[in-house]
Amino acid sequence: MTEQGPKTRRRALFMVNPHARGGALPLDGVRALLETGFDLLEAPLPPAGEISDLLRARADAVDLVIIGGGDGTLNAAASGLFDTQLPLGVLPLGTANDFARTLSIPTDPMAAARVILAHPPRFIDLGDVNGHPFLNVASIGFSADLARALTREAKRYFGVVGYGIVAARLLMQSRLFTAYIEHDGTAEAVRTLQVSVGNGRHYGGGMTVEANATADDGQLDFYSLEVDHWWRLLALLPSLRNGTQGQWDDVRAFRTRKVVVRTSRPRPVNTDGELVTYTPAHFSIRPAAIRVHAPPQSAPQPEREAGGAVQNSSQPLAEGTS
């Protein structure tokens, strides 16, 4: 009988964003816990534009990547994770941590480390806009204006409250804009405060793009806030948090795999809290694109018609409107 050698330990590239809201937390206990299962190869986190390049350069030397940071940091790594197919372990250290909440990863770093050790990586989808992958939601309009207005300092020191303070000021100044939406053989012009396209479930520090959305359902969830007055949005807030806004008359919502949004002048597109491109925005889904250490999906998969099923039956989508 041949004697078997010791099982080879997996090598994990370990990086923490020191500028994240929780980036200064002591992580000695987290490191010690992770080292019970992996050989940690620590590296300083490079600037956002270089994170994916680093993953590509280290792909042959490691077996997985563990990143401590917020949604913006993870967004910057998405392209490299897609190209290398390295599994991802998440330590949520950001302000909102919407990606972690979508995947039921606890926001406590020690508990998140236990998830990385206990759960094998599972496939999730990526959204894509103009070639830029995103994990949670991409938005045009109010959310993009909010992302531009929020400074790093405001997010770090005021947390989710900072979102509310800046959002209230911007909301009273916001104006509707015209967007031209093309999907599933239809084209329509709408007057909207914001259009959002979701891959996962949560975004914006507690909002929900669609109540039944998951990050592995192979679909995008779209909604457009076509409200007449800013105070109308206040009435919508509970539904926006629960993901049931598509039931309102002045919210257009549907599910699709591809959608194009055009505007009369270029408008920035916010993906996971970062402004990465401008309209015209071509959105699509990359099914089963990356792997993440996360608990199994416990929510039942929603059985909704793909290809543009309308969530708002009282406001049907116009056919062929230009």
C-alpha positions as CSV (number, residue, x, y, z in Angstrom):
1,M,0.0,0.0,0.0
2,T,1.5,3.3,-1.0
3,E,1.7,5.9,1.7
4,Q,0.0,9.2,0.8
5,G,1.7,12.5,1.6
6,P,0.1,15.4,3.4
7,K,-2.6,17.2,1.6
8,T,-1.3,20.3,-0.2
9,R,-2.6,23.5,1.4
10,R,-4.3,26.1,-0.8
11,R,-2.5,29.3,-1.3
12,A,-4.6,32.5,-0.8
13,L,-3.6,35.9,-2.0
14,F,-4.7,38.1,0.8
15,M,-5.3,41.9,0.3
16,V,-7.0,44.5,2.4
17,N,-8.1,48.0,1.4
18,P,-6.8,50.3,4.2
19,H,-9.1,53.1,3.0
20,A,-12.3,51.1,3.4
21,R,-14.5,52.1,6.2
22,G,-13.4,49.0,8.2
23,G,-9.9,48.9,6.7
24,A,-8.2,50.0,9.9
25,L,-9.8,47.3,12.0
26,P,-7.3,44.9,13.7
27,L,-7.4,41.7,11.6
28,D,-4.8,39.6,13.5
29,G,-7.5,37.2,14.6
30,V,-8.9,36.9,11.1
31,R,-5.5,36.1,9.7
32,A,-4.9,33.5,12.3
33,L,-8.2,31.8,11.6
34,L,-7.6,31.9,7.8
35,E,-4.2,30.4,8.3
36,T,-5.8,27.3,9.8
37,G,-7.0,26.5,6.2
38,F,-4.7,28.4,3.8
39,D,-1.2,29.6,3.3
40,L,-1.7,33.3,3.2
41,L,0.4,35.3,0.7
42,E,-0.2,38.9,1.7
43,A,0.1,41.8,-0.7
44,P,-0.7,45.5,-0.5
45,L,-3.8,46.4,-2.4
46,P,-2.9,48.4,-5.5
47,P,-4.9,51.3,-6.8
48,A,-8.4,50.3,-8.1
49,G,-7.3,50.4,-11.7
50,E,-4.5,47.9,-11.1
51,I,-6.3,45.3,-8.9
52,S,-7.4,43.1,-11.8
53,D,-4.0,43.3,-13.4
54,L,-2.4,42.0,-10.2
55,L,-4.8,39.1,-10.1
56,R,-3.9,38.2,-13.6
57,A,-0.2,38.4,-12.8
58,R,-0.4,36.2,-9.7
59,A,-3.0,33.7,-11.1
60,D,-0.4,30.9,-11.5
61,A,1.0,31.3,-8.0
62,V,-2.2,31.2,-5.9
63,D,-5.4,29.1,-5.6
64,L,-7.8,31.8,-4.4
65,V,-8.1,35.5,-3.6
66,I,-9.3,36.9,-0.2
67,I,-10.1,40.6,-0.4
68,G,-11.0,42.8,2.6
69,G,-12.9,45.9,1.4
70,G,-16.2,47.3,0.2
71,D,-18.2,46.9,-3.0
72,G,-16.0,49.3,-4.9
73,T,-12.9,47.3,-4.2
74,L,-14.6,44.0,-5.2
75,N,-15.9,45.7,-8.3
76,A,-12.3,46.6,-9.3
77,A,-11.3,43.0,-8.9
78,A,-14.3,41.5,-10.9
79,S,-12.6,41.7,-14.3
80,G,-9.5,39.9,-13.0
81,L,-11.6,37.3,-11.2
82,F,-13.5,36.6,-14.4
83,D,-10.3,36.3,-16.5
84,T,-8.4,34.1,-14.0
85,Q,-11.3,32.1,-12.6
86,L,-9.7,32.4,-9.1
87,P,-12.3,31.8,-6.4
88,L,-13.0,34.8,-4.2
89,G,-13.2,35.0,-0.4
90,V,-14.9,38.2,0.9
91,L,-14.2,40.1,4.1
92,P,-16.8,42.9,4.1
93,L,-15.0,46.0,5.3
94,G,-16.9,48.7,3.3
95,T,-19.7,51.1,4.0
96,A,-22.6,49.3,2.6
97,N,-21.3,45.7,1.8
98,D,-24.3,45.1,-0.5
99,F,-22.5,42.2,-2.3
100,A,-21.9,40.4,0.9
101,R,-25.5,40.8,2.0
102,T,-26.8,39.5,-1.3
103,L,-24.7,36.3,-0.8
104,S,-25.6,36.0,2.9
105,I,-21.9,36.6,3.9
106,P,-21.9,38.1,7.4
107,T,-20.4,41.5,7.8
108,D,-18.4,40.6,10.9
109,P,-14.9,39.8,9.6
110,M,-14.4,36.8,11.8
111,A,-17.7,35.3,10.8
112,A,-16.9,36.1,7.1
113,A,-13.6,34.2,7.5
114,R,-15.4,31.2,8.8
115,V,-17.6,31.2,5.7
116,I,-14.5,31.2,3.5
117,L,-13.2,28.2,5.4
118,A,-16.5,26.3,5.7
119,H,-18.2,26.8,2.3
120,P,-16.8,25.9,-1.1
121,P,-16.9,28.5,-3.8
122,R,-20.1,28.7,-5.9
123,F,-20.8,30.3,-9.2
124,I,-22.5,33.6,-9.5
125,D,-23.3,35.9,-12.4
126,L,-21.8,39.2,-13.3
127,G,-23.6,42.1,-14.9
128,D,-21.8,43.9,-17.7
129,V,-22.2,47.5,-19.0
130,N,-20.0,48.6,-22.0
131,G,-17.5,45.9,-21.1
132,H,-17.3,46.8,-17.4
133,P,-18.4,44.0,-15.1
134,F,-20.5,44.7,-12.0
135,L,-21.6,42.7,-9.0
136,N,-24.7,44.5,-7.6
137,V,-26.4,47.2,-9.6
138,A,-25.6,49.7,-12.3
139,S,-27.6,53.0,-12.3
140,I,-28.0,56.1,-14.4
141,G,-29.5,59.3,-13.0
142,F,-29.9,60.0,-9.3
143,S,-27.7,57.1,-8.0
144,A,-24.9,58.1,-10.3
145,D,-25.2,61.7,-9.1
146,L,-25.1,60.4,-5.5
147,A,-22.0,58.4,-6.2
148,R,-20.3,61.4,-7.6
149,A,-21.2,63.6,-4.7
150,L,-20.2,61.1,-1.9
151,T,-16.6,61.6,-0.9
152,R,-14.4,58.9,0.5
153,E,-14.3,60.7,3.8
154,A,-18.1,61.0,4.0
155,K,-18.5,57.3,3.4
156,R,-15.8,56.3,5.9
157,Y,-16.8,58.6,8.8
158,F,-20.6,58.7,8.4
159,G,-21.2,55.3,6.9
160,V,-24.7,54.6,5.5
161,V,-25.9,57.8,7.2
162,G,-23.7,59.7,4.8
163,Y,-25.7,58.2,1.9
164,G,-28.9,59.6,3.5
165,I,-27.5,63.1,4.2
166,V,-26.2,63.6,0.7
167,A,-29.1,61.9,-1.0
168,A,-31.7,64.2,0.7
169,R,-29.8,67.2,-0.6
170,L,-29.5,65.9,-4.1
171,L,-33.1,64.6,-4.2
172,M,-34.5,68.1,-3.8
173,Q,-32.4,69.3,-6.7
174,S,-33.0,66.4,-9.1
175,R,-34.9,66.7,-12.4
176,L,-36.3,64.0,-14.7
177,F,-34.4,63.2,-17.8
178,T,-35.3,61.4,-21.0
179,A,-34.0,57.9,-21.5
180,Y,-34.5,55.7,-24.6
181,I,-34.7,52.0,-23.6
182,E,-34.3,49.1,-26.0
183,H,-34.9,45.5,-24.9
184,D,-36.4,42.3,-26.1
185,G,-37.6,43.8,-29.4
186,T,-39.1,46.9,-27.9
187,A,-38.0,50.6,-27.9
188,E,-39.5,53.3,-25.7
189,A,-38.8,56.8,-24.5
190,V,-39.4,57.6,-20.8
191,R,-39.0,60.5,-18.5
192,T,-37.2,59.2,-15.4
193,L,-35.3,60.1,-12.3
194,Q,-33.2,57.0,-12.4
195,V,-32.9,53.7,-14.3
196,S,-31.2,50.8,-12.5
197,V,-30.1,47.4,-13.8
198,G,-29.4,44.8,-11.2
199,N,-27.4,41.6,-11.1
200,G,-27.6,40.9,-7.4
201,R,-30.3,41.8,-4.9
202,H,-28.9,44.7,-2.7
203,Y,-27.3,48.0,-3.5
204,G,-27.0,51.6,-2.2
205,G,-26.6,50.8,1.5
206,G,-29.9,48.9,2.0
207,M,-32.0,49.2,-1.2
208,T,-33.2,46.1,-3.1
209,V,-33.4,46.0,-6.8
210,E,-36.0,43.2,-6.8
211,A,-37.3,41.2,-4.0
212,N,-36.7,37.8,-5.6
213,A,-33.4,38.6,-7.4
214,T,-30.4,36.5,-6.8
215,A,-26.8,36.7,-8.0
216,D,-27.0,33.4,-9.8
217,D,-30.4,33.5,-11.7
218,G,-28.9,34.4,-15.1
219,Q,-31.1,37.5,-15.4
220,L,-30.9,41.3,-15.1
221,D,-33.6,43.1,-13.2
222,F,-34.4,46.6,-14.6
223,Y,-36.5,49.4,-13.1
224,S,-37.1,53.1,-14.0
225,L,-38.4,55.6,-11.4
226,E,-40.8,57.7,-13.5
227,V,-42.0,59.9,-10.6
228,D,-43.4,63.4,-11.1
229,H,-42.2,65.0,-7.9
230,W,-39.3,64.3,-5.6
231,W,-41.7,63.8,-2.6
232,R,-43.2,60.9,-4.5
233,L,-40.0,59.1,-4.1
234,L,-40.3,59.4,-0.3
235,A,-43.5,57.3,-0.5
236,L,-41.6,54.8,-2.6
237,L,-38.8,54.4,-0.1
238,P,-40.2,51.4,1.8
239,S,-40.8,49.6,-1.5
240,L,-37.3,50.5,-2.7
241,R,-35.9,48.9,0.4
242,N,-38.0,45.8,0.0
243,G,-37.6,45.4,-3.8
244,T,-41.3,45.7,-4.5
245,Q,-41.2,49.1,-6.3
246,G,-42.2,47.4,-9.6
247,Q,-45.8,47.2,-8.2
248,W,-46.2,51.0,-8.3
249,D,-47.8,52.8,-11.3
250,D,-44.9,55.2,-11.8
251,V,-42.2,52.5,-11.7
252,R,-41.4,50.6,-14.9
253,A,-39.8,47.2,-14.1
254,F,-39.0,44.1,-16.1
255,R,-36.5,41.2,-16.3
256,T,-34.2,40.6,-19.2
257,R,-30.8,39.5,-20.4
258,K,-29.9,42.5,-22.4
259,V,-31.0,46.2,-22.4
260,V,-29.6,49.4,-24.0
261,V,-30.2,52.8,-22.4
262,R,-29.5,55.9,-24.5
263,T,-29.7,59.6,-23.4
264,S,-29.6,62.8,-25.4
265,R,-26.3,63.7,-23.8
266,P,-23.8,61.3,-22.2
267,R,-24.6,60.5,-18.6
268,P,-22.4,58.7,-16.1
269,V,-23.1,55.1,-15.2
270,N,-22.6,54.1,-11.6
271,T,-21.6,50.4,-11.0
272,D,-21.3,49.2,-7.4
273,G,-20.7,52.8,-6.2
274,E,-18.1,53.7,-8.9
275,L,-18.5,55.7,-12.0
276,V,-17.0,53.6,-14.8
277,T,-18.6,54.6,-18.1
278,Y,-21.2,56.8,-19.9
279,T,-24.3,56.3,-21.9
280,P,-25.2,54.9,-24.4
281,A,-25.1,52.0,-22.0
282,H,-25.3,48.4,-23.2
283,F,-26.2,46.0,-20.4
284,S,-25.9,42.3,-20.5
285,I,-25.5,39.3,-18.2
286,R,-22.5,37.0,-17.8
287,P,-24.0,33.8,-16.3
288,A,-22.0,31.7,-13.9
289,A,-19.0,34.1,-14.4
290,I,-17.0,33.9,-11.2
291,R,-16.9,31.8,-8.0
292,V,-17.3,33.1,-4.5
293,H,-17.0,31.3,-1.1
294,A,-20.5,31.8,0.2
295,P,-23.3,29.9,1.8
296,P,-25.6,27.9,-0.5
297,Q,-28.4,29.9,-2.1
298,S,-31.3,29.3,0.3
299,A,-34.0,31.5,-1.3
300,P,-36.1,29.6,-4.0
301,Q,-35.4,30.6,-7.5
302,P,-38.2,32.9,-8.7
303,E,-40.2,31.4,-11.6
304,R,-40.7,34.5,-13.7
305,E,-40.9,34.7,-17.4
306,A,-37.5,35.7,-18.9
307,G,-37.1,38.2,-21.7
308,G,-38.8,41.2,-20.3
309,A,-41.6,40.1,-18.1
310,V,-43.3,43.2,-16.8
311,Q,-43.6,43.6,-13.0
312,N,-46.0,46.5,-13.3
313,S,-49.2,45.3,-15.0
314,S,-50.9,48.7,-14.7
315,Q,-48.2,50.3,-16.9
316,P,-47.5,48.1,-20.0
317,L,-44.4,48.7,-22.0
318,A,-45.0,50.4,-25.3
319,E,-44.1,48.6,-28.4
320,G,-41.9,50.4,-30.9
321,T,-42.0,53.8,-29.3
322,S,-39.1,56.0,-30.4
